[in-house]
Amino acid sequence: MIVQKGFKYRIDVKPSQAELINKTIGCCRFVWNYFLEIQKTKFENKEKLLTYNQMSSMLTELKKEKTFLNEVDSISLQQELKDLSTAIKRYFEEQRKGNKEFGFPKFKSKKNPKQSYKTVLFRRSNGTQNINIKGRYIQLPKLGWVKFYKSREVEGKILSVTVSKTCSGKFNISICTEVEILPKKSNNNIIGIDLGIKDFLIDSEGNKINNPKTLQKYEQKLIKLQRKLSRQKLGSNNWRKTKLKLAKLHERIANIRLDFLHKLSTEIINEKQVIISENLQVKNMIKNHKLAKSISDCSWSEFCRQLEYKAQWYGRTYYKIDTFFPSSKTCSECNYIKEDLELSDREWICPECGVIHDRDINAARNIKIQGMKELGLIA
């Protein structure tokens, strides 16, 4: 299978390169907002919107007026127009599907924690290209050669590079490549998984994976820094120092959580041929304010997303059963449904067959059985 894969690295930039990255991000934001304003006005007045080619021609004229746009990578500015055109097309597609919650593209803010720009590989007529990698250095348009922390080899054919800046002031690159991925050796292992809060994952074989509870581990440090920040004068040097410490801590929490999810999802994909889980409606679940923080810290949606795309890559099957299937209330031995089961009941005895059930392991077994029935693996 040919797939697009991203390789993310930290980069070590010189002050002049950092300044140019910030300038490029700012110019891309200006181009996006400038043309979005035009498109929004036309949309509100029920006029025909501009195509990508029309916006591209206007950008050429705009560069004569706004000369600072000539200082940055021209491909990244063109990419903003392509992204804007794609976002508008997607808006109309979602509206035709009846998804009224999907709104018109929004203006970009310099206060947004996600600050980045994208440049695409371009091959010149003489055979050279604008993006090259040699050892631990990468050549980017306008920036020149930049050192990056090469934790692993870049595989496949390079398509584009996204340069981003974190809230903590670090710079990263994400290299998008086209890679051929071979399916893993097939096996007969089938597993049902139930996701929880106390234990992050419980499988149908009775194994439990502890929840790292990353946010809870660093919560007191966060509270202390947030309280300190609130007492300091807005914009002062001490305020900036505390804000940077807070950003670094949030970044650390996110990195630890993502590392855990990737390692666990990869381990499951390597070992199991069929993975079955519930189709969790996390957006509805976090409306319970007593559990919202714990549920958000688990990142169940991200974990399921990782299982889904990794299963596609490596020839595995990932299947979700219906949200409202009573997996916890059903006895996995005799199919008796205990209607009065409460959330606090972690163990229960089946009145029909007398089997003592661990709530979560029983749910995982029922998820596996139901998924196998729906996939036609059992009658």
N, C-alpha and C positions, 0 to 999 in steps of 0.2 A: 504494500500500500504506500502511495506517495502522499505524504502529509506535510503540513507547514508546522514547524517546531521552533520554539523560541529559546535562545540561550542568553541568560541574563548575567551581566558582570558589572562589578564596580570599576570605575575608571579614575585614574590619577591625572588630574588636569592642572596645567599651569594657570596662574592668575589671568593671563590674557585669553586663554581658552575658556576659562570659566565665565569671563565677561562676555565673550562671543556667544556662548551657550545661552546665557541669560538674555542677551539681545535677540537671538534667534527665536527663543520662546516668546518674547514680547512681540516681535514682528508677526509671528504666526497667529498670536492671539489678536493682534490688530487687524490682520487680513480677515480672519474668521468673523470678528465682530462687525467690520466694515461691510462685508458682503451679506452677512446675516441681516443687518439693518435694512439693506436694499430689498432682500428677499421677503422679509417680514412685512415691509410696507406694501409691496406688490401683492402679497397674500391677503392682507387686510383689505386692500382696495379691489380684490378679486381680479387682479391683472395676471397675465401670463408670467410665470417665474423664469428667471434667467437659467440657461443651461450652463454646463461646465465650460464649454468652449467660449461662450459669451463672457463669463466671469474671468476666464483666462486672458481674453483680449483686453478687458477693462483693467486687469492687474498690470499689464504692460504699460498702459497709460498712467496708472496710479503711481508706478515706480518713478516716472518722470517728475511727478509732483512731490511725492514723499521719497526723497533721495535716500533716507536711512534704510529703506527696504532693499537697496542694492548691496548693502554691506553684509547681508546674511545669505545663507544657502538658498538659491532660487527654487530648487526642487522641493524643499520643505514648504515653501509658500504655495506652490502648485498643489502639494499634497493636502494642504488645508482646504483648498477649493474642492478637491475630489471628495474629501471627507464630508464637507458641508453638503455637496450635491447628493452623496449617498445617504446622509442623515435625513434630508428632505424627502428623498424617494421612499425611504423606509417609513417615514411618517405617513405618507399617503397610502402605502401598502397596509399599514396597521389600521388606518381609518377604514379602508375598504373591508378589512376582516371584521370590523366592528369593535376594535379595541380602542375605546374612547379615552382610556387612561394614558395612552402613549401620546405625549405632547410634541409640539413643534420644537425644533432645535433651540437651545438656549445660548445666551451670550456667555463668553468665557471671562472669568475673573482672575486677576493676579493673586487673589487671596485663596484661590482653590489649591488644596494640598497637592493635587496632581498637575505638575508642570512638565510638559514634554513637547518634543517635536519629532517628526518622522522624516527621514530621507530615504529615497529609493535608489537601488543600484541602477547605474546608467553606464552603458558601454559606448565608448566613443568610436568614431570611424577608423581611428588608427589602432584599435584593438585594446586600448587601455580602458580602465573603469574607475569610477569615482570612489569606490569602497574597496579597500584591500586589507589583508591581514598578513603580517609577518611576525612570527614568534608571539611575543606578548604585546605587540603594538597593532593598532588598527588605524587606517587612514580614512578620515571622514572629510566630506566637502567643507571647505573654508577653515576647518579646525586643524587640518594636517594630521600628523602622526600623534596618536594618543595612547599612552600606556594603560593597559587594563589587566585586572587580576584574573588570569586565565586558570580558573579552577578546574575546567574540563575543556576538551577539544571542541571546536566548532565543527559540526558535521553538516554535510550537504551543500547545496547551492544557495548562496546568499541572495535574498530578495530585497530586504530593507533593514534599516537600523533605526531604532527609536532611542533618542537621547533624553533622559529624564533627570529631574532634580527632586530630591526628597525634602521633606520639611526640616530635616536635620542638616541640610546643606550639602549632602553627598550627591555625587553624580553617578548615574548608571547608564549602561547601554543594554538594549535588548535586540539581539541579532535574530531576525526571522529568516529561517532557511527552509528549503524544500528537501525533505529527507525521505528515503525509501526505508520503511520499517517492515521487517519480516515478522510474521505471526509466531507466537511462542508455541512450543510443542503442546499439543492438545492432551487433555487427561479427562478422567471421569469424575473429578471432584466438583460437587455442587454444595453451595453454602447459602444459608439464609442469615441475614444480619439485622439486628435490631439496634437502633441508635438511642443512647440514653444520656443522662446528665452525670449520675454518680459514676457509672462505667460508660465510657464513650461508645464502645461497641461490644455487643454480646452476640455470639454466633450460635448456629444450630448445633454445633458440636460441644457446646457448654463452655467455650473459652470466653473470657472477659478481658477487655483491654481497658486499663484505667484511663480516666479522663485527666489529662495534664493540668487542666484548670489554670491556664497561663495567666489570664487576667486576674484571677483571685490571688495568685502568687505574688503579683506585683501591685495589687490594688492599693495597699497602704503607702507605697512609694508614690504612686500616682496622686493619691489624696493629698499627701504632704506637699508635693510639688505644685499641685493646682491651688492649694490654699496659699502657698508662698507667693505664687504668681498673682493671685487676686489682691494681695496686700501691697504689691509693688507698684510704683508709678508707671503708667502706661507709656511705653516707648523709651524708658530709661535703659542704661547699660545692664543693670542688674535684672531688669524685666526681660531683656533679650537673652541673657545667659540662662535664666530659669526656663524660658520658653524653649530654648534649644535642648536643655536637659530633658524637658517633658517630651519633645518631639523624638529624641533618641530612645526614650523609654517606650513610647508607643511603637516605634519602629522595631525595637527588640521583641516586644510582645507579639507583633504581627509575624516576624520572622520565625520565632519559635513555634508558633501555631502552624504556620505554613509548612515548616520542616516536618513536623509530626504528621500532618495530613498526607504529605507526599510519600513519606516512608511507609506509612500504614497502607495507603491505597496501592502502592507498587507491590508490597508484600502479598496482598490479597490477589492482585492480578497475576502475579507470578505463580501462585500456588493453586488457584481455583479456575475452573473452566466456566462455570455458571455462578453468577452472584445475584442474589435476589434480596431486595429490600422493599420497604414501604415507600410510597410516594408522599413524602412529608410536605405539608403546607406550612413552612417555617414562618412565612409572613403572618399567617393567622395565629400561630402558636405564641409568637412574641407579644401578642396582645394581652396575654396573661402577665401582668406587671410583677408578679411574685417570682416568675421564672424567666422573664425576658433577658436579664443580664446573663444568666447561666446558659440559656439556649444560644444567645448570640456568641458567647465565648466558645461554644462547641464548633461552630462553623459547619453544621451538617450539610448545608446546601453546597458549599465548596467541596466537601468530601465526596458527595454524590456526583458532582460535576467532574471531579478527577477520575472517579471510577468509570464514568460514562465514556469519556474520551480515551482513556487508557484501554478500556475494553474494545473499543473500535479499532484502535491501533494494533493491538496484539492478538486479535482473533478470539476474544472472549465474549461471553454474553452477559450483559448487565440488564436485569429486568426489574421493574417496579410494579408492585401490586397496588390495588386500590387503597386510597387514603383511609376509607371508612371500614376496611375489613377488620373485624374484632379479634386481632391476633392475640392480645393479652387475655381476653375473656374466654377464649375457646380452649378446651382441653385438647392437647395434641395427641392424646391416646384414644379418646372415645367421641370427640367432637361436641361434647356438652358445652353450652355457652352459659357462663356465670354472669348474669345481667347485673347483679348488685356489687360487682368488683369495684373497689375504690382505688384511687391512685396511691394511697398509703399502704395498700395490701401488697407487700413484696413477695409473699408466699401464700398459696391457697390450696385447699384440698378439694379435689373434684368429688361432688356428691354422688356421681354415677359410678365411677370406677375406683375411687379412693386414692388415686395417685396424688402425691404431694408435688406441687409445681413451684419452681422458682419463676416468678412472673416474667422476667426478661428472657430467660432461656426458653421457656414455653412459647413466648411470642416469636422468637427467632425460628423455632421449629415449625410453628404454624405458617410463618412467612415463607419458609422453604417449601412446605407441602403445597400451599396455595399457588405459589409461583410455578412449581413443577406441573401442577394441574393446568394452569393457564397456558404454559408453554407446550403442553401435550406430552410431557415426559412420563407422566403417570396418569392412570385413569381416575 
